[in-house]
Amino acid sequence: MLSSRLLRQFVAVAEELNFGRAATRLHMAQSPLSQAIRNLEEMVGVPLLSRTKRSVRLTAAGSVFLHEARLSLKQEEQAVEAARRAHAGSLGRLGLGFVGSVGFDILPRVVRNFQGHFPSVRLDVIEMRTGDQVGKLLSHQLDIGIVRLPLPAGTGLETRLIERDYFVAALPAAHALARRKIIDLADLRGDNFVVFSRELIPSMHTKVLSACLEAGFYPSIAYEVLQVVSAIGIVAAGAAVALLPSNLMAVKPEGMVYRPLKGAAAQIPIDAAVAWRGWDENPALHSFLSILPAQGSV
């Protein structure tokens, strides 16, 4: 089998076309170098060099072999460099999950920051609910997720807060309260609400109920949705009102307005965090964590 050492010896002789100079370049004696090239030609089965007492030149086969030898050595160098970069976390691949409510603001900021620092790490980004991300993380089908806290108990996953948000009211533009600069949630007691699914997004569902109960009423739930874009669409159509994280105020469809809340409802935290397996030694994962605030942005 051809070794990289033997290929380097041949390349040196082929480039110098002189065994003495090639031996000096390789820091070895000329006699073992000559023997190594003869052994190489025996392995290949054809002459690679044409030798006379006065000159050494490449045969046609030797010219082709030189090209391929250089490519092979280059690929070897690239393989070593890639392994080193992967070990350092600057090369690799990560599966990143995210909840839809962070897709318009938090996700772009995080991804842009990460790719600016580690452009050679590929991110496979997929939207999924927090509960689904937990399952995918535990089954090693996902490397890291952007989730809404709290996570189900007993997962064993590590989390790091990246942003604390609060509710705002999303109202149809024609709503009677749309002209106010700030509203009391209690004033929406007679409205139909669109909320996140009780079964599939229980954390956000519970927080909306808690906010309304703090305001002294139980909401009239007309719609339950899985996607934040569905909630926004229903509000923009004039069919209901909603409580949404304030980071979504960047999404402003025609027919809808956002209004800040006052009172206890405005103090219920909606935490976005990253979650990952604390025992995962993937260097690219730790590179991702390195670009996030150490303690979150609270």
C-alpha positions as CSV (number, residue, x, y, z in Angstrom):
1,M,0.0,0.0,0.0
2,L,1.3,3.5,-0.9
3,S,2.1,5.6,2.1
4,S,2.0,9.4,2.3
5,R,5.8,9.2,3.1
6,L,6.5,7.4,-0.1
7,L,4.4,9.9,-2.1
8,R,6.2,12.8,-0.5
9,Q,9.5,11.2,-1.5
10,F,8.4,10.8,-5.1
11,V,7.1,14.4,-5.3
12,A,10.4,15.7,-4.0
13,V,12.4,13.8,-6.6
14,A,9.9,14.7,-9.4
15,E,10.1,18.4,-8.5
16,E,13.9,18.5,-8.1
17,L,14.7,16.0,-10.9
18,N,17.8,15.3,-8.9
19,F,18.2,12.6,-6.2
20,G,20.9,14.5,-4.3
21,R,18.8,17.7,-4.0
22,A,15.7,15.7,-3.2
23,A,17.5,13.8,-0.4
24,T,18.7,17.1,1.1
25,R,15.2,18.5,0.9
26,L,13.8,15.4,2.7
27,H,16.7,15.3,5.3
28,M,17.7,11.8,4.3
29,A,20.5,10.0,2.6
30,Q,20.4,9.6,-1.2
31,S,20.8,5.8,-1.3
32,P,17.6,4.9,0.7
33,L,15.7,7.6,-1.3
34,S,16.8,5.9,-4.6
35,Q,15.7,2.5,-3.2
36,A,12.4,3.9,-2.1
37,I,11.6,5.2,-5.6
38,R,12.6,1.8,-7.1
39,N,10.2,0.1,-4.6
40,L,7.5,2.6,-5.6
41,E,7.9,1.8,-9.3
42,E,7.7,-1.9,-8.5
43,M,4.4,-1.4,-6.6
44,V,3.0,0.8,-9.4
45,G,4.2,-1.6,-12.1
46,V,5.5,1.0,-14.5
47,P,8.6,3.2,-14.7
48,L,7.9,6.7,-13.3
49,L,11.3,8.2,-13.9
50,S,13.8,7.9,-16.7
51,R,17.4,8.0,-15.3
52,T,20.7,8.6,-16.9
53,K,24.1,9.4,-15.4
54,R,23.5,13.1,-16.2
55,S,19.7,13.5,-15.8
56,V,16.4,12.4,-14.2
57,R,13.2,13.1,-16.0
58,L,9.5,12.0,-15.6
59,T,8.0,9.4,-17.9
60,A,4.5,10.0,-19.2
61,A,3.2,7.7,-16.4
62,G,5.4,9.6,-13.9
63,S,3.8,13.0,-14.9
64,V,0.3,11.6,-14.3
65,F,1.4,10.0,-11.0
66,L,2.9,13.2,-9.8
67,H,-0.4,15.0,-10.4
68,E,-2.4,12.4,-8.5
69,A,0.2,12.2,-5.7
70,R,-0.1,15.9,-5.1
71,L,-3.9,15.7,-5.0
72,S,-3.7,12.8,-2.5
73,L,-1.3,14.7,-0.2
74,K,-3.5,17.8,-0.5
75,Q,-6.5,15.7,0.5
76,E,-4.6,14.3,3.4
77,E,-3.7,17.8,4.6
78,Q,-7.4,18.9,4.2
79,A,-8.6,15.9,6.2
80,V,-6.2,16.7,9.0
81,E,-7.3,20.3,9.0
82,A,-10.9,19.4,8.9
83,A,-10.5,17.1,11.9
84,R,-8.7,19.8,13.9
85,R,-11.4,22.4,13.0
86,A,-14.2,19.9,14.0
87,H,-12.4,19.3,17.3
88,A,-12.3,23.0,17.9
89,G,-16.0,23.4,17.0
90,S,-15.5,25.5,13.9
91,L,-16.6,22.8,11.5
92,G,-19.5,20.4,11.7
93,R,-23.3,20.2,11.7
94,L,-26.0,21.0,14.2
95,G,-29.7,20.3,14.3
96,L,-31.5,23.3,15.7
97,G,-35.1,23.4,16.7
98,F,-37.2,26.5,17.5
99,V,-40.7,27.4,18.5
100,G,-42.6,29.4,16.1
101,S,-43.0,32.4,18.3
102,V,-39.2,33.1,18.2
103,G,-39.0,32.7,14.4
104,F,-39.4,36.4,13.6
105,D,-37.0,37.9,16.0
106,I,-34.9,35.8,18.3
107,L,-34.1,33.0,15.8
108,P,-32.7,35.3,13.1
109,R,-30.5,37.1,15.6
110,V,-29.1,33.9,17.1
111,V,-28.5,32.3,13.7
112,R,-27.0,35.4,12.2
113,N,-24.6,35.8,15.2
114,F,-23.6,32.1,15.1
115,Q,-23.0,31.9,11.4
116,G,-21.0,35.1,11.6
117,H,-18.6,33.5,14.1
118,F,-18.7,29.9,12.7
119,P,-19.6,30.0,9.0
120,S,-18.4,26.4,8.4
121,V,-20.8,24.8,10.8
122,R,-24.0,23.8,9.0
123,L,-27.3,24.5,10.9
124,D,-30.3,22.3,10.1
125,V,-33.1,24.5,11.4
126,I,-36.6,23.1,11.9
127,E,-39.7,24.5,13.7
128,M,-41.3,22.4,16.3
129,R,-43.1,22.7,19.6
130,T,-41.2,22.7,22.9
131,G,-42.5,19.3,23.8
132,D,-41.4,17.8,20.5
133,Q,-38.0,19.4,20.8
134,V,-37.6,17.8,24.2
135,G,-38.3,14.4,22.7
136,K,-36.0,14.9,19.8
137,L,-33.2,16.1,22.1
138,L,-33.5,13.1,24.3
139,S,-33.5,10.8,21.3
140,H,-30.4,12.5,19.8
141,Q,-32.4,13.6,16.7
142,L,-31.8,17.3,17.6
143,D,-28.6,18.9,19.0
144,I,-30.1,22.1,20.5
145,G,-33.4,23.8,20.7
146,I,-34.9,27.3,21.3
147,V,-37.8,26.5,23.6
148,R,-40.3,28.2,25.8
149,L,-39.9,27.6,29.5
150,P,-40.7,25.8,31.7
151,L,-39.7,22.4,30.3
152,P,-41.5,19.2,31.5
153,A,-40.0,18.0,34.8
154,G,-37.4,15.3,34.8
155,T,-35.9,15.7,31.3
156,G,-32.4,16.2,32.5
157,L,-31.7,18.8,29.9
158,E,-29.7,21.9,30.4
159,T,-31.3,25.2,29.7
160,R,-30.0,28.8,29.3
161,L,-32.3,31.8,29.3
162,I,-31.8,33.9,26.2
163,E,-34.7,36.4,26.4
164,R,-37.5,37.2,28.8
165,D,-40.6,38.6,27.2
166,Y,-44.1,39.7,28.3
167,F,-47.6,39.6,26.9
168,V,-49.1,42.3,24.8
169,A,-52.6,42.4,23.5
170,A,-53.1,41.7,19.8
171,L,-56.3,43.4,18.6
172,P,-58.2,43.7,15.3
173,A,-57.5,47.2,14.0
174,A,-61.2,48.0,14.2
175,H,-61.5,46.9,17.8
176,A,-63.0,49.5,20.2
177,L,-59.8,49.6,22.3
178,A,-57.3,49.8,19.3
179,R,-57.0,53.6,19.7
180,R,-55.7,53.4,23.3
181,K,-52.0,53.5,23.9
182,I,-52.2,50.9,26.7
183,I,-55.1,48.7,27.8
184,D,-56.3,46.9,30.9
185,L,-56.7,43.2,30.1
186,A,-59.9,43.2,32.1
187,D,-61.4,45.3,29.4
188,L,-61.2,42.3,27.0
189,R,-63.4,40.1,29.2
190,G,-66.2,40.2,26.6
191,D,-64.1,39.3,23.6
192,N,-63.4,36.0,21.9
193,F,-59.8,34.8,22.3
194,V,-57.5,32.8,20.1
195,V,-55.1,30.8,22.3
196,F,-52.4,28.2,21.8
197,S,-53.5,24.5,22.1
198,R,-54.1,23.3,25.6
199,E,-52.9,19.8,24.7
200,L,-50.0,20.5,22.5
201,I,-48.7,23.9,23.8
202,P,-49.7,23.7,27.5
203,S,-47.2,26.2,28.8
204,M,-48.4,29.1,26.7
205,H,-52.0,28.1,27.1
206,T,-51.7,28.1,30.8
207,K,-49.9,31.5,30.9
208,V,-52.7,33.1,28.9
209,L,-55.3,31.7,31.3
210,S,-53.2,32.9,34.2
211,A,-53.1,36.4,32.8
212,C,-56.8,36.5,32.3
213,L,-57.5,35.1,35.7
214,E,-55.2,37.7,37.2
215,A,-57.4,40.3,35.4
216,G,-60.5,38.8,37.0
217,F,-62.1,36.7,34.2
218,Y,-61.9,33.4,32.4
219,P,-61.4,34.0,28.7
220,S,-63.9,33.0,26.1
221,I,-61.8,30.7,23.9
222,A,-63.1,30.6,20.3
223,Y,-60.0,29.2,18.6
224,E,-57.0,27.0,19.6
225,V,-54.0,27.0,17.3
226,L,-50.6,25.4,17.0
227,Q,-48.8,28.1,15.1
228,V,-48.3,31.8,16.0
229,V,-49.0,32.8,12.4
230,S,-52.4,31.2,12.7
231,A,-53.2,33.3,15.8
232,I,-52.0,36.4,14.1
233,G,-54.1,35.6,11.0
234,I,-57.3,35.1,13.1
235,V,-56.8,38.4,14.9
236,A,-56.0,40.3,11.6
237,A,-59.3,38.8,10.2
238,G,-61.2,40.5,13.1
239,A,-62.4,37.2,14.5
240,A,-60.7,37.3,18.0
241,V,-58.1,38.9,20.2
242,A,-55.0,37.3,21.6
243,L,-52.2,37.6,24.1
244,L,-48.8,37.2,22.4
245,P,-45.2,37.7,23.3
246,S,-44.1,41.2,22.7
247,N,-41.2,40.1,20.4
248,L,-43.9,39.4,17.8
249,M,-44.7,43.1,17.5
250,A,-42.2,43.1,14.6
251,V,-44.9,41.2,12.7
252,K,-47.5,43.8,11.7
253,P,-50.1,42.4,9.2
254,E,-52.7,44.7,7.9
255,G,-55.8,44.7,10.1
256,M,-54.1,44.2,13.4
257,V,-52.5,46.2,16.2
258,Y,-50.5,45.5,19.3
259,R,-51.1,47.3,22.6
260,P,-49.1,47.1,25.8
261,L,-50.9,45.8,28.9
262,K,-51.0,47.3,32.4
263,G,-51.3,45.6,35.7
264,A,-50.3,42.0,36.8
265,A,-51.0,40.6,33.3
266,A,-48.0,42.6,32.0
267,Q,-45.7,41.0,34.5
268,I,-46.1,37.3,33.6
269,P,-42.7,36.3,32.1
270,I,-42.5,34.4,28.8
271,D,-39.0,32.9,28.7
272,A,-37.2,31.8,25.6
273,A,-34.3,29.5,26.3
274,V,-31.9,27.2,24.6
275,A,-32.0,23.5,25.7
276,W,-29.5,20.8,25.1
277,R,-28.1,17.6,26.5
278,G,-25.6,18.6,29.1
279,W,-23.6,15.5,28.5
280,D,-23.2,16.1,24.8
281,E,-19.5,16.6,23.9
282,N,-20.1,17.8,20.3
283,P,-17.7,20.7,19.9
284,A,-20.0,22.5,17.4
285,L,-22.7,22.5,20.1
286,H,-20.3,24.2,22.5
287,S,-19.4,26.7,19.8
288,F,-23.1,27.6,19.5
289,L,-23.4,28.1,23.3
290,S,-20.3,30.3,23.3
291,I,-22.1,33.0,21.2
292,L,-25.0,33.2,23.7
293,P,-25.1,35.4,26.8
294,A,-23.7,33.5,29.8
295,Q,-26.7,34.1,32.0
296,G,-29.3,35.2,29.4
297,S,-30.7,38.7,29.0
298,V,-32.9,39.0,32.1
